[in-house]
Amino acid sequence: MWGAAQALGHADPQFDVHEFAQACGVNTSRAAKSSWIENGLRMEVGLYMQPGTWKFDPLTEVVTTDTSDAYHASTSCSLFRRGYQNAQIRRFVPGRLPANRRPCQCITLNRT
């Protein structure tokens, strides 16, 4: 389940690992109270590493909003989702974003 979930989560930003685990027959009754399902995946700050590696995809764009003081690797970043306030999402090429934004920890992860 975890191997397939790694590939699916990497490919689909809307992937829900809990729904997938349930469809695979995994007992998820405790999953809402703990993070044991996520612990089997190679991910950090809501971003999946490339399947079979410990590497993230190279950044081709970053996202932010008018209400945010940070920029993120993608809208699937858990910190982006936590602070998102239904503002318009703005996309930038890395290195070409407003100077008043700081990188989220999803940007500063080892991205090779």
N, C-alpha and C positions, 0 to 999 in steps of 0.2 A: 504494500500500500504506500509506504513512504517513498520508494523509488519512483513510482508513477506520480505521486503527489508532487515530488520535487520537479519533475519535468513539466507537469501541468501548471503548477504555480509559477514557474519561470516563464512559461509561454502565455499565460492568461492573467492579466492584472485583476480580474474579477473572480478568480478562483477561490472557492471556499473549501479549505481543507477539512473542516468538520463535516460538511455535507458529503464530501467525497469519501471520508472514512466511514460514515454511516452507510453509504451505498456499497462499500466494500465489505460490510458486515462487521465492522469494528464496533465494539460496545463503547459508545460515546457518552454514556450517562454521567461519568465523572468529568468529562472533557470541559464542560462549562465552568467548573470550579478550579481547574488546573490547566497547565499548559503542556501536558504530557504528549499530546498529538504534535504540537509544534516542535517539541524537543527532538523529534526524529528527523527534522528537516534542516537543511543548511540554509539559514536565512538570518537576517539581522535587520532590525528597524522596519520590518514588513517587506523587505526585499529578498527575493530568492537568488541564491547563487546559481551559476550555470550548472546544469545536471552533470554529475560525475566529477566536479571540480570544487575547489574552495574559492573560486573567482567570481566577481560580479561582472556583468556586461559593461563595456566601456560606455561612458555617458555620451549620448548624442544630443540630448536636450535636458534642461532642468525646468522645474515648475515652481511657481509661486502664485500668490494672489496679492491684490492691492492691500489687503488687511494683514499680511504677513510680513515679518521682518527677516524671514529666512527663505532659502530656496532648497528644493528637495530633488532627489534623483527621479522620483515618479510620484504619481498620486496614490500609489499603493503603500507609500511610507506611512507607518503607523503614527508617527508624529504629525505628518501632514493631515491625515484623517482626523486625528484628535483635535487639531486646532482649526480645521476647515470651517468657515462660517458662511458657506454658500456664496462666497464672492467669486467673481469671474477668475477662472484659472488662466494664468499667463505662462506661456512657454518661451524659453530662451535657449539659444545655443550657449553651451558653457563658455564663460569668459566674456559674454556680451550681455550681462544683466545689470540692472541698476546697482549703483555703488552702495546704496543703503541696505542691501541684503547681506546676510551672513549665511554661510553654508550650514545646513542641518547635519547631524551626525551621520545620516545616510549618505552624504556626499563625502565625508572625510574617512569613511571606511576604506580599507585597502582595496582599491578598484584597479585591478590589473588585467 
